[in-house]
């Protein structure tokens, strides 16, 4: 009863030519293992299975090869394998193979064992007299471990096996040290966090302490305390400054904090930003802290923050004061494509900004294009996440229609029209100062008055030019420079052009000779 043949992949001949020979040898080794597993010992059956498994492309090549039929005393499988091996193997270039071996360097994330295996594979085609010696030299020269390189240089008699064992020991030790240090950091962080009591005052920040960090000076701290902290050695910490939101401690002490001298638009105090204000103000008079922190775009409108958009230059969006009465802001009904939206006309903005809430209202929803625009909060390294941009038709109730580009950001903080778009839609008017006449206007007036003098090539006729010559220098006769043949045509065209413009004049004879009379002396 016939049995189903197991699956075995065909030989791929579509890869680069230089790799077919080594891949064919691996393929034959795997095929012989399959024959042993299937307990097939007959050479004719093995040859038939080989031609069946290698695939149609290899079979077509085999049909074109000469001397593929085995004699009576020859093994038919060996004959077929040898014929295909000769076809797939390229002519070996020892110089190039050695060059590839010398260029093999250990990668940053590659273990010493993997690097050794790669070198052994490259050395198979180099025909080295002593393979271990060459691999050892390559490991010492191009390994990433300085300790392993020092070991190989200090002891020239060390064997390749001992060198590799030492390298594996170094890698294992380094891995264990990293695991132990990370474990210690996690334990220390847990102890500091659970063992520190945090006290907050609802009306002040003076009693606020950060766990596992240098005590934070108050916002109204005296100058001598700042100076003392500046002179002291700063401690390393991954904490965040409660005043500006950046890494704490600052280089140079609290005097280098970006929030120093800034007035909070939430509580009116100094030395901290409104986004990080901890004052418990009445929510009826100003938006709460959660509103400011939840969405950076809300902070732009309600917390008097400024935004900077950077593409190739900086764009500044003007801030707005805090207040719950949103009707004071210039909000307009604007139609984007076929959807009406409430947008804020900002005379200080250079871009059109849509939040996700407004973008999701658009029907049909436009396709976003990738963009490199980055939006920064004022005096901050935090950027607003930009999802993309799109171009849409914008119109108002006054039938003003233009094309504008919108940038879409995450969140639901509101949408903004730039000053260019707002002015084009006649939503706002930009008052421009009158331009007073300057000296440039006088120059333009003279150019228009004497227009004929500012065209063509300027020249002065009827005047003899005096060439200043240093009489103390002995004159030297220079030979005539021959014009290269390939530029003679261009030279003739230039001479013709200069003659037409009056720069030069044609002469029919040579330049008059100036004879110098020498004084005769009596003998």
C-alpha positions as CSV (number, residue, x, y, z in Angstrom):
1,X,0.0,0.0,0.0
2,X,1.4,3.4,-1.0
3,X,2.2,5.9,1.7
4,X,1.8,9.6,1.5
5,X,5.1,11.4,1.2
6,X,6.1,13.8,4.0
7,X,6.3,17.5,3.3
8,X,9.8,18.8,2.3
9,X,10.3,22.3,0.9
10,X,11.6,22.7,-2.7
11,X,15.0,24.3,-3.4
12,X,14.7,28.1,-4.0
13,X,16.9,29.3,-6.9
14,X,15.6,32.9,-6.9
15,X,18.0,34.3,-4.3
16,X,21.3,36.0,-5.0
17,X,23.7,33.9,-7.1
18,X,26.5,33.9,-4.5
19,X,24.4,32.2,-1.9
20,X,23.1,29.2,-4.0
21,X,26.1,27.0,-3.4
22,X,26.1,27.0,0.4
23,X,22.3,26.7,0.5
24,X,22.4,23.8,-1.9
25,X,24.8,21.9,0.4
26,X,22.5,22.5,3.4
27,X,19.6,21.3,1.3
28,X,21.3,18.1,0.4
29,X,22.3,17.5,4.1
30,X,18.6,17.9,5.1
31,X,17.5,15.6,2.2
32,X,19.9,12.9,3.3
33,X,18.5,13.1,6.9
34,X,15.0,12.7,5.5
35,X,16.1,9.6,3.6
36,X,17.5,8.1,6.8
37,X,14.3,9.0,8.7
38,X,12.2,7.3,6.0
39,X,14.5,4.3,5.9
40,X,15.0,4.5,2.1
41,X,18.4,3.0,1.1
42,X,17.8,2.4,-2.6
43,X,19.8,4.9,-4.7
44,X,17.3,5.0,-7.5
45,X,14.4,5.8,-5.2
46,X,16.5,8.4,-3.4
47,X,17.3,10.1,-6.8
48,X,13.7,10.0,-7.8
49,X,12.6,11.6,-4.5
50,X,15.4,14.3,-4.8
51,X,14.1,15.3,-8.3
52,X,10.6,15.3,-6.9
53,X,11.3,17.5,-3.9
54,X,13.7,20.0,-5.5
55,X,10.8,21.6,-7.5
56,X,10.0,22.4,-11.1
57,X,12.7,25.1,-11.6
58,X,15.5,22.9,-10.4
59,X,14.2,20.0,-12.5
60,X,14.3,22.2,-15.7
61,X,17.9,23.0,-14.9
62,X,18.7,19.3,-14.3
63,X,17.3,18.4,-17.7
64,X,19.8,20.7,-19.4
65,X,22.9,19.4,-17.5
66,X,25.3,17.0,-19.3
67,X,26.4,13.7,-17.9
68,X,23.6,13.2,-15.4
69,X,23.1,9.5,-16.1
70,X,25.1,7.2,-13.9
71,X,27.0,4.2,-15.2
72,X,26.4,0.7,-13.9
73,X,29.1,1.0,-11.2
74,X,28.1,4.5,-10.1
75,X,25.6,5.7,-7.5
76,X,22.7,7.4,-9.3
77,X,21.9,9.7,-6.4
78,X,25.6,10.8,-6.1
79,X,25.7,11.5,-9.8
80,X,22.7,13.7,-9.7
81,X,23.9,15.6,-6.6
82,X,27.3,16.2,-8.1
83,X,25.9,17.6,-11.4
84,X,23.6,20.0,-9.6
85,X,26.4,21.0,-7.2
86,X,28.7,21.9,-10.0
87,X,25.9,24.1,-11.5
88,X,25.0,25.9,-8.3
89,X,28.5,26.5,-6.9
90,X,30.1,29.7,-8.1
91,X,33.8,30.2,-8.7
92,X,35.3,30.9,-5.3
93,X,37.2,34.2,-4.8
94,X,39.5,33.7,-1.9
95,X,40.5,37.4,-1.6
96,X,36.9,38.6,-1.4
97,X,35.9,35.8,1.1
98,X,38.8,36.9,3.3
99,X,37.7,40.5,3.0
100,X,34.2,39.6,4.2
101,X,35.7,37.7,7.1
102,X,37.9,40.7,8.1
103,X,34.9,43.1,8.0
104,X,32.8,41.0,10.4
105,X,32.4,42.9,13.7
106,X,30.5,42.0,16.7
107,X,27.1,43.8,16.9
108,X,26.0,45.6,20.1
109,X,23.2,43.1,20.9
110,X,25.2,40.1,19.6
111,X,26.5,37.5,22.1
112,X,30.1,36.3,21.9
113,X,28.8,32.8,21.0
114,X,26.7,34.1,18.2
115,X,29.6,36.2,16.9
116,X,31.9,33.1,17.0
117,X,29.3,31.1,15.0
118,X,29.1,33.8,12.4
119,X,32.9,33.9,12.1
120,X,33.1,30.1,11.7
121,X,30.5,30.3,8.9
122,X,32.5,33.0,7.1
123,X,35.8,31.1,7.6
124,X,34.5,28.0,5.7
125,X,35.1,29.6,2.3
126,X,38.4,31.3,3.2
127,X,40.7,28.3,3.2
128,X,42.7,29.4,6.3
129,X,45.6,27.2,7.3
130,X,44.7,27.7,11.0
131,X,41.0,28.6,11.4
132,X,41.0,29.0,15.2
133,X,44.0,31.4,15.1
134,X,42.2,33.6,12.5
135,X,38.9,33.6,14.5
136,X,40.8,34.4,17.7
137,X,42.5,37.4,16.2
138,X,39.2,38.6,14.7
139,X,37.5,38.3,18.1
140,X,40.2,40.2,19.9
141,X,40.2,43.0,17.3
142,X,36.5,43.5,16.8
143,X,34.6,42.3,19.9
144,X,32.6,44.9,21.9
145,X,34.0,44.0,25.3
146,X,37.1,45.9,26.4
147,X,37.8,43.3,29.2
148,X,37.7,40.5,26.7
149,X,40.1,42.4,24.3
150,X,42.5,43.1,27.2
151,X,42.4,39.4,28.2
152,X,43.4,38.4,24.7
153,X,46.2,41.0,24.5
154,X,47.7,40.3,27.9
155,X,47.9,36.5,27.3
156,X,48.9,35.8,23.7
157,X,49.0,32.0,24.5
158,X,45.3,31.8,25.5
159,X,43.3,29.4,23.3
160,X,40.2,30.3,21.4
161,X,38.1,28.1,23.7
162,X,39.4,29.8,26.9
163,X,38.8,33.2,25.3
164,X,35.2,32.4,24.4
165,X,34.6,30.9,27.9
166,X,35.9,34.1,29.5
167,X,33.6,36.2,27.2
168,X,30.5,34.2,28.1
169,X,31.4,34.6,31.8
170,X,31.6,38.4,31.4
171,X,28.2,38.5,29.6
172,X,26.6,36.4,32.2
173,X,28.0,38.5,35.0
174,X,26.9,41.7,33.4
175,X,23.4,40.4,33.0
176,X,23.2,39.3,36.6
177,X,24.5,42.7,37.9
178,X,21.9,44.5,35.8
179,X,19.1,42.3,37.3
180,X,20.4,42.9,40.8
181,X,20.6,46.6,40.4
182,X,17.2,46.9,38.9
183,X,15.8,44.8,41.8
184,X,17.5,47.1,44.4
185,X,16.1,50.2,42.7
186,X,12.6,48.8,42.8
187,X,12.9,47.9,46.5
188,X,14.4,51.3,47.4
189,X,11.7,53.2,45.5
190,X,9.0,51.2,47.3
191,X,10.5,51.9,50.7
192,X,10.8,55.6,50.1
193,X,7.3,55.9,48.7
194,X,5.6,54.0,51.5
195,X,7.7,55.5,54.3
196,X,7.2,59.2,53.4
197,X,4.3,61.1,54.7
198,X,3.0,63.8,52.3
199,X,1.2,66.9,53.7
200,X,-0.6,69.4,51.6
201,X,-2.0,72.7,52.5
202,X,-5.1,73.8,50.6
203,X,-3.9,77.5,50.5
204,X,-0.1,77.2,50.2
205,X,2.7,75.2,48.6
206,X,5.3,75.9,51.3
207,X,4.8,72.6,53.2
208,X,4.9,70.4,50.1
209,X,7.7,67.8,50.0
210,X,8.5,65.3,47.3
211,X,9.4,61.7,48.2
212,X,12.9,60.5,47.5
213,X,14.0,63.9,46.3
214,X,15.6,67.2,47.5
215,X,13.1,69.3,49.5
216,X,11.4,71.8,47.2
217,X,11.8,75.4,48.1
218,X,8.7,77.5,48.4
219,X,7.6,79.8,45.6
220,X,8.3,82.8,47.7
221,X,11.6,81.6,49.1
222,X,14.3,84.0,50.0
223,X,17.3,84.6,47.7
224,X,19.9,83.3,50.1
225,X,18.3,79.9,50.2
226,X,18.4,79.7,46.4
227,X,22.0,80.7,46.4
228,X,22.8,78.1,49.0
229,X,21.1,75.4,46.9
230,X,23.0,76.6,43.8
231,X,26.3,76.3,45.5
232,X,25.6,72.9,46.9
233,X,26.1,69.7,44.9
234,X,22.8,68.8,43.1
235,X,21.5,65.4,43.8
236,X,20.5,63.1,41.0
237,X,16.8,62.5,40.8
238,X,14.1,61.5,38.4
239,X,11.5,63.7,40.1
240,X,9.5,66.4,38.3
241,X,9.5,70.1,39.3
242,X,6.2,71.1,40.9
243,X,6.6,74.6,39.5
244,X,7.4,74.2,35.8
245,X,6.9,70.5,35.2
246,X,10.4,69.8,34.0
247,X,13.1,67.5,35.6
248,X,14.1,68.3,39.2
249,X,16.6,69.4,40.5
250,X,17.5,72.0,37.9
251,X,21.0,72.6,36.8
252,X,22.1,75.7,38.7
253,X,19.5,75.5,41.4
254,X,16.0,77.0,41.6
255,X,17.1,80.3,40.1
256,X,17.3,78.4,36.7
257,X,13.8,77.1,37.0
258,X,11.8,78.4,33.9
259,X,8.9,79.4,36.3
260,X,11.0,81.8,38.3
261,X,9.5,85.3,38.1
262,X,6.4,84.1,36.2
263,X,3.0,85.1,37.6
264,X,0.4,82.3,37.9
265,X,-2.8,83.2,36.0
266,X,-4.8,81.0,38.4
267,X,-3.9,82.2,41.9
268,X,-1.9,85.4,41.1
269,X,1.2,84.2,42.9
270,X,4.7,84.1,41.4
271,X,7.3,81.4,40.6
272,X,5.0,78.7,39.2
273,X,2.9,78.1,36.1
274,X,-0.9,78.0,36.1
275,X,-0.8,74.4,34.8
276,X,0.9,73.3,38.0
277,X,-0.9,75.6,40.4
278,X,-2.1,73.8,43.5
279,X,-4.3,76.6,45.0
280,X,-7.8,75.6,45.8
281,X,-9.7,78.4,44.2
282,X,-13.5,78.6,43.7
283,X,-14.5,76.8,40.6
284,X,-17.1,79.4,39.9
285,X,-14.6,82.0,39.2
286,X,-12.0,80.0,37.3
287,X,-11.6,76.6,35.8
288,X,-10.2,73.9,38.2
289,X,-6.8,72.3,38.2
290,X,-8.2,69.1,36.6
291,X,-9.5,71.1,33.6
292,X,-6.1,72.7,33.0
293,X,-4.1,69.4,33.3
294,X,-6.6,67.2,31.5
295,X,-6.2,68.8,28.1
296,X,-3.3,71.1,27.0
297,X,-5.6,72.7,24.4
298,X,-8.0,73.8,27.2
299,X,-5.0,75.4,28.9
300,X,-4.4,77.4,25.7
301,X,-7.8,79.0,25.9
302,X,-8.6,79.2,29.6
303,X,-5.3,79.4,31.4
304,X,-3.7,82.2,29.4
305,X,-1.0,80.0,28.0
306,X,0.7,80.5,24.7
307,X,1.4,77.9,22.1
308,X,4.3,77.7,19.7
309,X,4.1,75.8,16.4
310,X,7.4,74.9,14.8
311,X,7.8,73.7,11.2
312,X,10.7,75.6,9.7
313,X,10.1,78.7,11.8
314,X,8.1,79.6,14.9
315,X,4.4,80.5,15.0
316,X,2.9,82.1,18.1
317,X,-0.7,81.7,19.2
318,X,-2.0,84.6,21.3
319,X,-3.2,83.7,24.8
320,X,-6.6,84.4,26.3
321,X,-7.5,85.4,29.9
322,X,-9.3,83.1,32.3
323,X,-13.0,83.3,32.6
324,X,-16.2,81.2,32.4
325,X,-17.9,83.6,30.1
326,X,-16.9,82.0,26.8
327,X,-19.2,84.4,24.8
328,X,-16.5,87.1,25.2
329,X,-14.2,85.1,22.9
330,X,-14.7,85.6,19.1
331,X,-16.6,82.4,18.3
332,X,-18.0,82.1,14.8
333,X,-20.1,79.6,12.9
334,X,-17.9,78.3,10.1
335,X,-18.7,75.6,7.5
336,X,-15.9,73.2,6.9
337,X,-16.7,71.2,3.8
338,X,-20.4,70.4,4.5
339,X,-20.4,70.6,8.3
340,X,-21.0,73.7,10.5
341,X,-18.6,74.1,13.4
342,X,-18.1,76.7,16.2
343,X,-14.5,77.9,15.8
344,X,-12.4,80.5,17.6
345,X,-10.9,83.3,15.4
346,X,-7.4,83.9,16.9
347,X,-5.6,86.9,15.6
348,X,-2.3,85.5,17.0
349,X,-2.4,82.0,15.5
350,X,-0.6,81.0,12.4
351,X,-2.4,77.7,11.9
352,X,-5.9,76.3,11.9
353,X,-6.4,73.7,14.7
354,X,-9.2,71.2,15.1
355,X,-9.7,68.9,18.1
356,X,-10.9,65.3,17.7
357,X,-14.4,66.2,18.7
358,X,-14.7,68.7,15.9
359,X,-12.9,66.5,13.4
360,X,-15.3,63.6,14.1
361,X,-18.3,65.8,13.3
362,X,-17.1,66.3,9.7
363,X,-19.2,64.4,7.1
364,X,-17.7,63.0,5.1
365,X,-14.6,62.7,7.2
366,X,-11.5,63.8,5.3
367,X,-8.3,61.6,5.1
368,X,-5.5,62.9,7.3
369,X,-2.0,63.4,5.8
370,X,1.2,62.9,7.8
371,X,2.9,66.1,8.9
372,X,6.1,67.1,10.7
373,X,4.5,70.1,12.5
374,X,5.2,70.2,16.2
375,X,3.1,72.2,18.7
376,X,4.7,73.2,22.0
377,X,3.1,74.8,25.1
378,X,4.7,78.1,25.9
379,X,7.9,77.7,27.9
380,X,7.6,74.0,27.9
381,X,9.0,71.0,26.1
382,X,5.7,69.2,26.1
383,X,4.2,68.8,22.6
384,X,0.6,68.4,21.6
385,X,0.0,65.1,19.8
386,X,-0.8,65.9,16.1
387,X,-2.8,63.3,14.3
388,X,-2.3,64.8,10.8
389,X,-3.5,67.5,8.5
390,X,-6.1,68.0,5.7
391,X,-7.2,70.7,3.3
392,X,-10.9,71.6,3.2
393,X,-13.3,74.2,1.9
394,X,-14.1,76.8,4.5
395,X,-17.1,79.3,4.3
396,X,-19.2,81.5,6.5
397,X,-22.8,82.7,6.5
398,X,-21.7,85.7,4.4
399,X,-20.8,83.3,1.5
400,X,-17.1,83.9,1.9
401,X,-15.3,80.7,0.7
402,X,-11.6,79.8,0.8
403,X,-9.4,76.7,0.9
404,X,-7.5,76.2,4.2
405,X,-5.3,73.6,5.8
406,X,-6.3,72.2,9.3
407,X,-4.1,70.4,11.8
408,X,-5.9,67.8,13.9
409,X,-4.9,67.3,17.6
410,X,-6.0,64.9,20.2
411,X,-8.4,65.9,23.0
412,X,-11.6,68.1,23.1
413,X,-10.1,71.4,24.0
414,X,-11.6,73.5,21.2
415,X,-10.7,74.5,17.7
416,X,-8.9,77.6,16.3
417,X,-8.9,79.6,13.1
418,X,-5.6,81.3,12.2
419,X,-5.4,85.0,11.6
420,X,-4.9,84.5,7.8
421,X,-8.0,82.4,7.5
422,X,-10.0,84.6,9.8
423,X,-9.0,87.7,7.8
424,X,-9.8,86.0,4.5
425,X,-13.2,85.1,5.7
426,X,-13.7,88.7,6.9
427,X,-14.3,87.5,10.5
428,X,-11.6,89.8,11.9
429,X,-9.7,92.8,10.5
430,X,-6.0,93.4,11.1
431,X,-5.2,97.1,11.4
432,X,-1.9,97.8,9.6
433,X,0.1,101.0,10.2
434,X,0.5,103.5,7.4
435,X,3.8,103.2,5.5
436,X,5.8,106.4,5.5
437,X,8.1,107.2,2.6
438,X,11.7,106.2,3.2
439,X,15.0,106.6,1.3
440,X,14.2,103.6,-0.8
441,X,11.2,105.4,-2.3
442,X,13.6,108.2,-3.4
443,X,15.8,105.6,-5.1
444,X,12.8,104.1,-6.9
445,X,11.8,107.6,-8.1
446,X,15.2,108.3,-9.6
447,X,15.3,104.9,-11.3
448,X,11.9,105.7,-13.0
449,X,13.0,109.2,-13.9
450,X,16.2,108.1,-15.6
451,X,15.0,104.8,-16.9
452,X,17.2,104.8,-20.0
453,X,20.4,105.0,-18.0
454,X,19.7,101.7,-16.2
455,X,19.5,99.4,-19.2
456,X,22.2,97.7,-21.2
457,X,26.0,98.0,-20.7
458,X,27.2,101.2,-19.2
459,X,30.0,102.9,-21.2
460,X,31.8,106.3,-21.3
461,X,32.9,107.6,-24.7
462,X,35.4,110.4,-25.4
463,X,37.5,109.7,-22.4
464,X,41.1,108.3,-22.4
465,X,41.7,105.9,-19.6
466,X,45.1,106.1,-17.9
467,X,46.4,102.7,-16.9
468,X,48.5,102.9,-13.7
469,X,51.8,101.0,-14.2
470,X,54.5,100.5,-11.7
471,X,57.6,101.8,-13.5
472,X,60.0,100.1,-11.0
473,X,58.9,96.6,-12.2
474,X,60.9,95.2,-15.0
475,X,58.6,94.3,-17.9
476,X,58.4,90.7,-19.1
477,X,57.2,89.6,-22.5
478,X,54.5,86.9,-22.2
479,X,54.0,84.5,-25.1
480,X,50.6,84.5,-26.8
481,X,48.2,82.0,-25.2
482,X,46.7,79.7,-27.7
483,X,42.9,79.3,-27.5
484,X,41.8,75.6,-26.9
485,X,40.0,74.2,-29.9
486,X,36.9,73.2,-28.0
487,X,36.3,76.8,-26.8
488,X,37.1,78.7,-30.0
489,X,33.4,78.9,-31.0
490,X,32.3,80.3,-27.6
491,X,35.2,82.8,-27.8
492,X,34.2,84.0,-31.2
493,X,30.6,84.4,-30.1
494,X,31.7,86.4,-27.0
495,X,34.0,88.7,-29.1
496,X,31.1,89.3,-31.5
497,X,28.8,90.2,-28.7
498,X,31.3,92.6,-27.1
499,X,31.9,94.3,-30.5
500,X,28.1,94.8,-30.9
501,X,27.9,96.3,-27.5
502,X,30.8,98.6,-28.1
503,X,33.1,97.1,-25.5
504,X,35.8,96.4,-28.1
505,X,36.6,97.6,-31.6
506,X,37.9,95.6,-34.5
507,X,41.4,96.5,-35.8
508,X,43.0,95.4,-39.1
509,X,46.7,95.6,-38.1
510,X,49.0,94.8,-35.2
511,X,49.4,96.9,-32.2
512,X,51.9,99.7,-32.8
513,X,55.3,98.9,-31.4
514,X,56.9,101.2,-28.8
515,X,60.7,101.4,-29.5
516,X,62.8,102.3,-26.5
517,X,65.9,104.3,-27.4
518,X,69.0,103.3,-25.6
519,X,71.6,105.9,-24.7
520,X,75.0,105.3,-26.4
521,X,78.1,105.6,-24.3
522,X,81.6,106.4,-25.6
523,X,84.1,103.6,-25.3
